[in-house]
């Protein structure tokens, strides 16, 4: 039941930065007019479990990702909350869900948010490349072999009966940019704008999937 307004952080979490191995709970709170130099204009959260309910994130700004909220939690539940007129210079005007994050949004409203990609929500994913060096010291000169492995890391985003309206992406995904796994059920998606994918932009590889069930209306 807190009001957090007009704060400024040079790094992460313009309003609040909650980074712990425990739990974060935000209830019936207002985050407004906060600014982060990098991620999470209103809230940056990196906890084992996070719960956001009945809260409002409005007119927050992130220099990089997550204008309203940047989620880096293993398990985040967001319900009955409003994300309005938040801005990210990079991705996720309302919400940025990082590649190790699991976020479930239920009965939320995303409206008037702006970003380069994912005006309302950006669900992140990436393919990483790791190199292993095997050295044979019995040879002269010493020889080595490089073995490379690829691994996909992706966030999981589920949206249930949420509303996405009048969000804008200057590049891709007016409402949602998905680079991992997203499931949308019974959502209302209307009047969003982007250069590509006015409602939804799904990154085109095998690992990136969007499952859509019972969308009420999609346009933009």
N, C-alpha and C positions, 0 to 999 in steps of 0.2 A: 504493500500500500504506500509506495513512495513516488515522489515526483522528482525526476532528474532532468534538469533543463540547462541549456546554454553552457555546457562544459566543453573543454577542448583538451585532447591528448595528442601529442606528437606522433605516437605509435598506434597501438591497438586499444580499442574501447574508448570512444569519446566520452560516453557516459559512465560505463562500468566495464572493467576487465575482470572476468572471473575465470581464473586458470588454476584448477586444483584437481586432485585425484578423487575428490569427493563429489557432492551434489550441489547444484545451483537451482534455486527456486525463485521465480519472479512471478508475483501475483498482484493483480489489480494495480499495476504501476504505470506511470507515464514517463516515457523517454522522448524528449522533444528538443530540437535545436542543438543537439550535441554534434561535435566534429572530431573525427579521428584522422590522423595523418596517413595511416595505412588502412587497417581493417576494422570493421565494426563501429560504424558511426555512433549508434546508440549503445549497443552491447556486443562485447566480444566474449564468447563463452567457450571454454575448453575443459569441461568437467566430465567425469565418468557418466553421470546422469544429469540432465537439465530439464526443468519444467517451467514453461512460460504460459500463464493463463490469464485471461481477462485483462490484458495489458495493451497499451497503445504506444506505437513507435511512429513518430511523425517529424518530418523535416530534419532528420538527422543526415549527416554527410560523411562518407568515407572516401579518403584519398585513393584507396585501391578497391577493396571488395567489401560487400555487405553494408550497404547504407544504413539499414535499420539494425540488423543482427548478422553477425558472423558466427556460424556454428561450427565448432571443431570438437563437439562432444560425441562420445560413442553412442549415446542414446538420448535424443532430445524430443520432447513432446511440447507442441505449441498449439494451444487451443483457445478459441474465443477471443482472439487478439486482432488488433487492427494495425496494419502497416500502411502508412499514408504519407505520400510526398517525400519519401526518403530518396537520397541520391548517392550512387557510387560511381566514381570516375571509371572504374574497371567493370566488375561483374556483380550482379545481384543487388539491384536497387533496394529491395525490401529485405531479402534474406539470401545469404550465401552459405550453402552447405558444403563443407570441405570434403576432400576425397576419403577421409576416414570417418566422416560423420554419418549418423543415422538420424533422420529427422522425420517426424510425423506431424502434419498440420491438419487440424480439424476445426471446421466452422470458423475459419479466419477470413479476414478481409484484406486484400492487397489492392490498393488503389492509388493511382497517381505517382507511382514510384518510377525512377529513371536510372538507367545504367547503359553502358556500352553493350553488354550482353546480359540477357535475363533481367528485363526491366523490373519484374517482381521477384523472381527466384532464379538463382543459378545453382544447379546441382553439379558438383565438380567431380572430375575423374581424370586420371592420367596414366600413361604407360611409362614405367620407369625401366631403365637399363642399368644392370649391374655387371661389373667386370671382375672376374676372378683370375689371378695370376698363379700359374703353376710353374715353379722354378725347379730346374734340374741342375744341381750343383756338381754333378758328377762329370759334366761335359766341360770342355775347354774350347772356347770361352763358355761361361754359364749360359744355358739356354732357358727360355721360358715360353709358355703358351698362355694365351689369353682365351678364357671361356666366358662368353657373354650370355646373360639371361634376361629375358623380358618378363615383367610382371605388371598386371593391371590393378590399379587401386581406384575404387570408385565409391562415392557417397551413395546412400540410399535415401530417397525422398518419397514419402507417401502423402498424398493430399486427399482429404475426404470432405465433401460438401463445403468447400471453400469457394470464395468469390475473388476473381481476378478481373479488374476493370480499369481501363484508362491508364495502364502502365505503358512505358515507352522504353524501347531499346534502340539506340542509334545504329546498332549493327544487327544482332541476331536475338530472336526470342523475346517478343514484347512482354509476354507473361512469364514464360519458362524457357530457360536454356538448360538442356539436359546433356551432360557429358558422362553419365553413368547409368543408374537404374532409377526410374521414376514410375510411380503408379498413381494415377488420378482417378478418383471415384466420385461421381455425382457432383462435380464442380461446375460452377458458372464462370465461363471465360468469355469476356465480351469487351469490344472496343479498345483492344490493346494495339500498339503500333510498333513496327520494327522494319528495318530494311529487308530482313529475311525472317520468315516465320512470325507473322503478326501475333499469333497466339503462342505457338510452341516451336522451338527449334531443337531438333534432336541431332546430335553430332553423329556422323555417319561412319561408325565402325561396328564390328560384331558385338563389342562389349557394351554399347550404349543402347538401351532399350527404354521405350515408354509404353506403359500399358494404360489404356484409357477405357474406363467403364462408366457408362451413364452420364457423360458430359451433357449438361443441360443445353448449353449454347456456346458455340465457339466462333469468333469472328475477329476481324482486325487484320 
